Amino acid sequence: MTVIDSSEAPVLAVPRRPDGQLSLRQFLRVIRENALATYPPEAFNEDIIAQRLLWRRTFVINEPSAIRHVLLDNAANYTKSEVGRRLLEPGLGRGLLTSEGETWRRHRRIMAPAFDPRSVAAYAPIMTEVAQGLLATWDALPEGSEIDAAAAMMQATLYIISRAMFSSDSDEVVDVVGRGVSRYQITVRPRLLDLLHVPEWLTRLISPQHTAGIFDEFDKSVDRLLAARGREPHAAPNDLLARLLAARDSETGGGMSAKEVRDQVVTIFMAGHETTAQALSWTWYLLSQHPEAEARLHDELTAVLGGRAPRHEDIVNLRYTRMVIEESMRLYPPAHTMARQPIAADEVLGHRIPGGAEVLIVPWLLHRKPSLWERSDRFEPERFAPERAASRPRFAYIPFGAGPRICIGAAFAMEEALLILATIAQRYRLHLNPGHPVEPQGLITLRPRYGLKMTLQRRRT
Ligand code: HEM
């Protein structure tokens, strides 16, 4: 077993937070800036944190068996929370991420085949091709050039989701989505009135968020995409878009409305690229701080691939590469918080949770809970070796959520992250620029607040 010298472990980036207990005013300011900065250091150790914001009760559940209860065993009693819906719905509409009940079940049934193992394996060539395209643009730069790794990962994953789900005729949408998603996250922040569940019309009146127009350009592009498919339905590829357009309700025989299709398309674009890009960005950051782990990754890539592009069949052999990504999503879970609301009152860990309360499950806290993770704030990919992972409770690690609402794109995301990391790390090392500030910022997802300015170094293999 490797003994780790504590003096050598680098201090990793965490959110900046005012000391001590936050006043209501401070809390409201901090939650808009960075949701994760609201938690004091003690929060990582707790099983459940009961809070009250004026008349609203909030419970943070931070214990694996209780999380299993909420997300799986008693999932029928929990809907997605009103606050989460208010954040996402103005942009995403009612897609798979935000819908409930029968509508959600129908949408999930229609979309599931696009994410089954056969489909995911079939997307692998698109994934490596896009990663190689990125390498080609880097190869054209002078040695030692500076890039923003977060922006580069975002661009790559956006192209991949666009081609995999909507075929290449959607390429024109890529830039439009990229701009829209970034503006949306920065514009839409939780307001006190949202947190208190003040009716939406009143909230809009008192404190409007300026989301109007953010997706106009995108909607126009999607309209064009749909119109083109409508004109030539038989020439269209058999992709997710074709499936959405062809879907018929088994009971009524009706199809999805144009608005429903638009909402699914924007949901897949949004949910399907940013999170994976962030998982990769944090991975580059962590590798830049841990040269021994990086060297071990390089050794595996040499042994398994020997310089050639990775394929789907290689993935089972890229064991350490997978551990690196898993450990990266432990420390920096792209989906840092899941929010639910019980329909009827429930009891969790001896606390009575009233119907309608806010229930938060926060991978950011859970994945760093000291009683579940030794040296919880260190980057140690070996903790994901199968024999060590098997000794942990299943619900201690939930980067993709769990239960019926588990991420539909989990296998797609892992395939993509592995293939991109393996392709790029064979050819380049990325060094964090000295002095570049790194701060995890919890908005809708967990992003590096100031991007990731890194210097490219070509590897001589
Ligand atoms: C590393 C990358 C990703 C992470 C960490 C991630 C995380 C998550 C999490 C935690 C949830 C559950 C949310 C909840 O329970 O409230 C979720 C749901 C979802 N994800 Fe992902 N995701 C990733 C990639 C993707 C990709 C690549 C796609 C699509 C191509 C996708 C599409 C979705 C959709 C549509 C849902 C809603 C599922 C439902 O409610 O039925 N995600 N994701």
Boltz pocket constraint, residues with backbone or C-beta under 6 A from the ligand:
constraints:
  - pocket:
      binder: B
      contacts: [[A, 80], [A, 96], [A, 97], [A, 98], [A, 108], [A, 161], [A, 267], [A, 268], [A, 271], [A, 272], [A, 273], [A, 275], [A, 276], [A, 279], [A, 333], [A, 334], [A, 335], [A, 337], [A, 338], [A, 339], [A, 398], [A, 399], [A, 400], [A, 401], [A, 402], [A, 404], [A, 405], [A, 406], [A, 407], [A, 408], [A, 409], [A, 410], [A, 412], [A, 413]]
      max_distance: 6.0
